[in-house]
């Protein structure tokens, strides 16, 4: 898998990395149990800080897609399923746009549930 980041984009670099991993898994390019590049190597290849890569990997861990083990690196979880990966991506985009517009998460949740948010 080839990673590409664009510092000129509004999307943070760690999110660009995480999005590419999610998309590759959804497309079948990455499989369960497959090892991701070591954070240091990927950081060097992308010319970013290693902690940027680790932050991307941690967000994937929080989604349940990746497991992180000290000394063993990052792997796609053996129980990971592609169903819903794209949905998580869309939810992340919705949260970001809501925050940009000043809409609270509670109001977003009401909107997703089909209820109107309270009027100011």
MIMIFI-947870 format. One record per residue: residue in three letters; x, y, z of N, C-alpha, C in turn. Coordinates in pm, whole numbers, plus 50000, padded with zeros to 5 digits. Layout:
# MIMIFI-947870
ALAXYZXYZXYZ ...
***
This chain:
# MIMIFI-947870
UNK500844988350000500005000050000500885012450000 UNK500495022249922501245034649910500455045649980 UNK501095052550073500475063650144500915076850082 UNK499995086250079500295099750030499585109550123 UNK500295119750168499655130250246499905143550178 UNK498965152750199499065166050140498945176350252 UNK500075182350292500035192250401499165204450369 UNK498875206850241498075218450203496585216250228 UNK496165203850247494745200950271494335205250411 UNK493065208350426492545212250557492505200150652 UNK492375188350597492325176150678493685173750743 UNK493725171850876495005169350942495725157050885 UNK497035157150891497835146350833497495132850893 UNK497315132151026497005119251088495675113851038 UNK494715122751009493435118250957493565113550812 UNK494445119850736494685115350599495235101150599 UNK496155098450691496745084950702495665074950740 UNK494885078050843493835068950891492805066450781 UNK492415076850707491425075450601491935065950493 UNK493215067050460493765058350356493805043650400 UNK494085041350527494065027550577492645022150575 UNK491685030150620490275025850619489825022650477 UNK490165031450384489755029350244490405016850186 UNK491665014450217492365002550166491744989850223 UNK491344990250349490704978550410489344976150346 UNK488584986850329487254985850267487364980150125 UNK488424984150053488614979649915489254965749904 UNK489644960050018490274946850017491764947049991 UNK492354958849986493804959949966494574956250092 UNK493954958150206494504953750334493564943150390 UNK494124932850448493324921750499493514920150650 UNK492594912750709492694909950852494054904050884 UNK494634908750994495924903651040497124909650969 UNK496884917450864498004923150789498664934350869 UNK499974934650861500764944450935500854957450857 UNK500694968550929500864981750870502344985550879 UNK502774995050798504174999050805504525004250944 UNK505745001450991506165007151120506045022351116 UNK505615028151227505365042551233506595050651193 UNK507735046651239508965054151207509255053851058 UNK509125042150997509385040950853508385048950771 UNK507105048250808506085055550735506295070650752 UNK506635074750872506895088950897508045093950811 UNK509105086150803510245089950719509835090750572 UNK509065081050526508645080750386507735092450351 UNK506915096650447505965107550422506515121250463 UNK507685121150526508315133350576507405140350678 UNK506885132250772506075137550881506655132351012 UNK506175137751121506605133451253506045119551283 UNK506835111251349506385097751383505095098051467 UNK504955108151550503755109151635502505112051552 UNK502675118051436501545120051344501025106551296 UNK501945097751257501565084351212500925076751328 UNK501535077451445500985070451562499585075451596 UNK499365088351582498035093851611497005088251512 UNK497395087051385496515080951286496215066551320 UNK497255058951358497075045051397496195043951521 UNK496365053151616495555052751738494075055251707 UNK493805064151613492405066451578491795054051513 UNK492615046651438492145034051380491925023551489 UNK492755023851591492565014851705491245018251774 UNK490975031151791489745035351857488495031151778 UNK488625029851647487515025151563487375010051567 UNK488365003151624488324988651629488884982051505 UNK489584989651422490124984251298491544978951315 UNK492314985251401493734982051417494034978551561 UNK494974969251579495484966651713496934971151716 UNK497294977651826498654982651843499314974951957 UNK500504970051929501254962952033502684967852031 UNK503154971752146504524976652159505484965852112 UNK506354969552021507334960051969506834951651853 UNK505494950451841504934942351732504284951151625 UNK504134963951655503584973251557502074973151548 UNK501604977951435500164979251411499724969051308 UNK498614962451337498034952451247496534954951235 UNK496004951151119494554951051104494044939851194 UNK493044942751274492534932551367491994920551291 UNK492164908951349491694896751283490174895851282 UNK489514903651369488054903651371487464916151305 UNK488314924051240487834936351174486964932851055 UNK485934940651036485024938650924484934951650845 UNK484934950650712484844962950632483494969850641 UNK482464962550677481144968650687481204979550795 UNK480824991350755480795002350851482025011050851 UNK483095006750787484305014850785484005028250717 UNK483345027550602482995039850530482025048150613 UNK481135041650685480195048850769480925056650878 UNK481935050550939482735057651040483415069750978 UNK483885068250856484525079350788483535090850768 UNK482315087550726481305097850706480915104550837 UNK480845096850944480525102451074481625112151118 UNK482875108351095483995117251127483885130351050 UNK483535129350922483365141350840482215149950892 UNK481125143450932479965150650985480335157851114 UNK481045151151202481485157551328482345169651299 UNK483295168151207484205179151174483425190951117 UNK482505188151026481705198950967480795205351070 UNK480215197251158479385202751265480175211851356 UNK481385207651392482245215851477482605228951405 UNK482885227851277483225239851199482065249751197 UNK480855244551193479665252951189479135256751327 UNK479755251351431479325254551567478125246551613 UNK477875234951552476755226451591477255216351693 UNK476555215251804476985205951909476765191451865 UNK477475182451929477305168151898475895163551933 UNK475335169152040473965165452079472985169651970 UNK473165181551916472285186051807472495177551682 UNK473735173951653473995165051539473295151751558 UNK473365146451679472715133551706471215134451684 UNK470605145551728469175147451707468855148351557 UNK469715155051484469505156351340469605142751270 UNK470595134751309470765121451249469575112751284 UNK469045114251404467895106251446466605110851379 UNK466675122051307465495126851236464725137551309 UNK465205141351425464535151951502465175165351469 UNK464395175551476464925189051453465715193451575 UNK466875199751553467605205151667466875217251723 UNK467115220551847466455232451904466885244951828 UNK465955253851810466245266551742466855276451841 UNK467835284251793468445294251884467495305251920 
***
